[in-house]
């Protein structure tokens, strides 16, 4: 008999005490026997390289209680909230997740469900309103907020002022088979750079780490061990790579980045000679229409040469397993219930044509990440790395 399972979509950048709380609450609320995490790879949804590579972050997750950690392909992970959520949900449902759990500032599943229903029922009107407001120079998040407020009123639209609520609503819109549950966020907010006791957001932890502050109380022990030995990413090298790509690529090529827009590629090409750091470059490109997050995502997409006109199907890249997760995955493969390609060993897989472009972006993302960390290109490549299996 199939074990009851709960799926989580995450970045684990890094895995912290708040994530551990969500795992425990998800199991308590569902009675799940298996925890599946679909996570971003070496480049994250907000844009830019992760604090530690995907293999280290997946291992930390499994050592802290996850049973199966898989990668959301780079083309979807380094994309909009809608694409990130859609790919993650599709992966989890294909892995047989009975429940999908997500954190939210709301903590109220009925409230989130109502907003998602409103967005689905009025999708055409909302999209038209957003397009018109963007043409007027408004950013996408502000335009969407105004569109929802026009339909529901100020109070209900205010739910979308919180980052995790936005993602939660997108998960709700994409879920077809699993039962959605939400765990209310505790501790500091998503963008806070301070800690409260043993809780802090991933953003705060990255900030504190950069300031050489002690983050020990904020992470489970196994996660801290892995993070402390992870190869650091050079922001200076990342900036230099972005400059090279901007100078050498045609504007037409860069215009194909999914997060790009009218004139953004041209502005990037003209700005790199004037900027001296990543923050300087991003601030130069930022405007009323384009938020810092969108700019960061655009820059990552340009570097990874992600082309919105090239289609790729979704697939599942196994990163780490517990023994229980391994047995669950073996049974799933035997059942034939998973409709997505599952990749466990890149060097031995005969990949279907419909996923090769997506896989090529994953390979490039890993190669660039290794250059940013000054690591051996072969030893840490996609063709050599194997999933971590707990207990082996």
N, C-alpha and C positions, 0 to 999 in steps of 0.2 A: 504493500500500500504506500502511495506517495506521502512523504512527510509534508506537514503543513509548513508553508514558507512565507516569509515577509521580505519584500524588496525595498531597497532604499537607493535613491539617486543622490550622489554626493560628489564632492571634490576632495575631501580629506586633505586639505592643504594648509596645515597638517591635521591629522586625526587628534582631536582634543577631548577634554572632559565632557563638553556639550554633546559631542558625537556619541560618546559612551553612554551618556544619559538617554539619548534618543534610541540607541540600540536596546537598552534595558527596558525602556518604556514600550517600545514596539513589541517586544516579546511578551511583556506583561499584558498589553492590550489585546493581543491576537492569539496568544498561546502557541506561536510559531516555534517549530523545532529547527528550522534552517533559516539563516539570514543571508540574503543575497544583496550585494552592493554593486551598482553600476556607477562607475566613477570616470571623471575626466582623466586624460592621459598626461603627457608631459607639458601640454599647453592647456590652460584652463578657460572656463567659460567667460570670465571677465577679461580675458586677453592676457597674453604673456606667459612665460614659463613658470611651472610650479616650483614650490620651495624645495621639493625633493622629487626624484623621478617616480614614475607611475609604479614601478616594481617595488620600490621602498615603501610607498604610501599604501599599496595593496597589502604588502606583508604586514605593515603596522595594523591595518584594519583587521586582518585575519588573526593576528596575535591578540587583538583586543576583543574578539568575539564574532566577527563576520565569518561565514562559512564559505562563501564564494564571492570573490572580487573580480569583476570584469571591467574592461575598458569600453567607454563610449567612444566610437571612432572620432578622430580629430576634427573631421569636417563638420560633425554635429556638435561636438563638445565645445569647440571654439567658435560658437555661433550664437544666435539670438536665444532668448529664453524659450521661445516656442519650439525651435529646432532641438535645443538641448533637452527639453522636457519630453518632446515626442520620441526622440531616439532612445532616451533612457527608459521610458515607459514600455516601448516596443520590446526592448531587450529583456526587461524584467518579466513581462507577460509571456514572452517566448521561453523564458527559463522557468515558467510555471509558478510564478509568485502568486499566492492566493490573496495577499494584501500588498499594498504599496503604501509605505509610511513616509511622511515628510514633515519637517519642522515648519512652523509658521508662527508669526507674531500673534495671529488671531487665536489659534488653538480651538477654533469652532468649525467643525467639518460642515455643518449645515450652512453656516454663513458663507464659507468658501464655495460650497456647491451651488448656492444661489447665484453668486457672482459669475461662476463658470457657465451656468445655464443662461444667464442674461447675455453673456458674451457670445455664446453659440447661437442663440435665437436671433440676435441682432448683429451678427457678424458682418453682413454686407454694409449696413448703415455705419457701423463702427469703423470698418476699413475705409469707407468713402470719407468719413469725417476726418480720420487720421491723415489720409493722403492730402486732403485740402489744407489741414493745419500745418503739415510738414512743408508744403509749398509756400506757406506764409512765414516759414522760418522756425517753427516750433519743433522741439525735440520729440522723438517718438514717445518716450514715457509720459511727457506732459500732454501730448495730443491724445494718447489713449486714456489718460486720467480724465480729461475733459469730456471725451466721448462717453465714458461710463457714467460720469456725473450727469450728463445730459439725459440719460435714460433712467438712472436709479435715484439721482439726488446726491447731495454732498456727503451724507453720513455713510451710505453704502459704498460709494466710490472711494471714500477715505481708506478703505481696507487696502487698496492698491498703492498706498503711500509707503508701505513697508516691503522691503526687498524679498523676504521669504514668502510673504503672502502672494506676491506677484508670481513667483515660481510655483507656489502651491496651486494657484488657480490654473496655471498652464498644465500642471500634472492632472488636475481634475478633468480638464477638457480632453486630454489624450487617453485617459484610462478607459478601456473597453470591457475587460473581463475581471480584473482584480478589484478588491474592495479597498477604497481609499481610507486611510486614517491619518490624523495629524497629531503631532506632539508639540505642545506649546513651548516656544523658546523660553529659556530662563537665562538670567544673567544679563550682561551688557548687550547692546544692540549690534546689528550686523556690521555697522561702520565705526563703532566705538573703538578707540585705541587704548582703552584702559581695562583693567581686570576687576572683577568683583569676587573676592575670595579665590576659589579655585576655578572660576569660570571666566572665559574670555573668548571673543570671536576669533576666527582664523586670521582675520585682518589685523586684529590687535596683537596676536601672537607673532605674526610676521614682522610687525612694527617693533615690538619689544625685542625680538631676536636681532633685528637690524641695529637696535640701540644697545646691544650687548647686555640686555637685562636678563635676569633669571626667569626662565619660563617653566622651570621644573614643576611647580604646583599645578600648572594649567593643562598638563598632558598626562595620560596614563603612562606608567613606567615603560612598557614595551614600545610605545610610540616615541617617547622621548629618546630611548636608546637608538632607535633607527634614524630619527631626525638628526641627532648629534653626529652620526657617522656619515650622513649623506653629503655628497659632493656639492659645494656651494655653487650657485649660478652667478656668473659675472654680469651685472647689469651694464657695465661699460662695454663688454663684448657684444651683448644683445643690442645696445644702441649702435655700435659700429656695424653690425650685420644689417640692421635696419637701414642705416645710411647707405651702405653698399647696394642693397637691394633697390632702394629708392632711386639711386643714381643710375643703376645699370638697367632697370626694367623700363619698358615702354609705359607711357601713361595708360594706353589702351589695356595693357596687361593688368596693371594695378586697379583699373576701373572694374575689373571682374571680381574683386574681393566682395563677398556678400555684404559686409558692413560699410562698403564705400558709398559714395554719393556724388552729386554734381560738384565738380571742381576739387574734390578732396585729394585725389591722386596728384593733380597738378600742384596743389598747395603743398603737398608732402615733398614733391621733387624740388620745389623752389625753397623749401624751408630747411632742408638738412644741412646746407652750408652755413646757416645762420645759428644753428642750435648746438649746444655743447653737452647735452645730457638727454636721457629719455624723458624726464619730467619736462624739460625745456621744450622738447619736440612736441610732446602730447599737449602741453598748454598752448603752444602756438597753433595747433590744429583744432583745439577745442573751440566751440562756439555755442551760440544759443540753440542751434539745431543739433549739434553733435556733442553728447556727453563725454566725459573722460572715459567711462567704461567702453563706450562705442569706439572711441578713438583707439584705445588699447587693443580692442578686438580687431579693428581694422588693420592696425600695424602687424599684429600676429598673423592675420590672414595674408597680408602682402608678403611677409617673409616666407610663409609656408606655401606661397603660390596657390592658394585655394581659389578655384574658379567656380563661380556660382552657376555657370552654364554647363559644367560637366557633372552628370548625374552619377551617384553611387548608391547602391542599396545598403541597408544597415546590416551589421554583422556583430559577432560576439568574440572578443579577444580575452581569453582566460589569463588572469594575472596572478591569482593566488587562491589556494584552497585549504580548508581544514580537511581532515580525513572524512568527516561527516559530509562535507560539501562535495568531496570527490565521489563518494558513493552516490549522493543525490544526482550529480551530473552524469554519472555512468548510467543510472536508471533512466534519466531523462533522454539520453541519446538512444537507448534501446527502445524507448516508447515511440520515438519518431514524432513527438509532440512539438518539438522546436522547429520552426520554419526558417530560422536564420542560420547562416553558416557559422559554425563554432570553430575558432582557430586556437589551437593549443601549442603548436610548434610551427613557426613561420617557415623554417627551412625545409620542412617536409610536406607542407600543404600544397596541393594543386588547387589554386584559388579560382573560383568562378569569375568569369569576365565582369559580371555586374558589380563586384566589390573591389576590383583591382585598383581603381583610382583612389578609393578611400584608403585602402591599405598603403598605397604609395605615399599618401600624405602622412600616415602614421610613421612610416619608415623615415621620411624626411624629418618629421618632428623629433624623432629620437636621435637622428644624426646631428641635427642642429643643437639639441639639448646637450649631447655629449661634447660638442665643441664649446658650448657655453660653460661647461664644467671642467674642460680640459681633461676629458677622460679618453681612454683607449677606444677608438672608433669601432674596432672589430669586437673586442671583448664585451662591450656594452650594447652591441647592435641588436636590432630586432631579430636577426637570424640566429643569434647565439643565446639570448636570454630565454629562460624557461620559467614557467609558473612556479612560485613558491608553494610548497606543500607542507603544512604544519606537521611536525613530528618526524620528518625525513631528515 
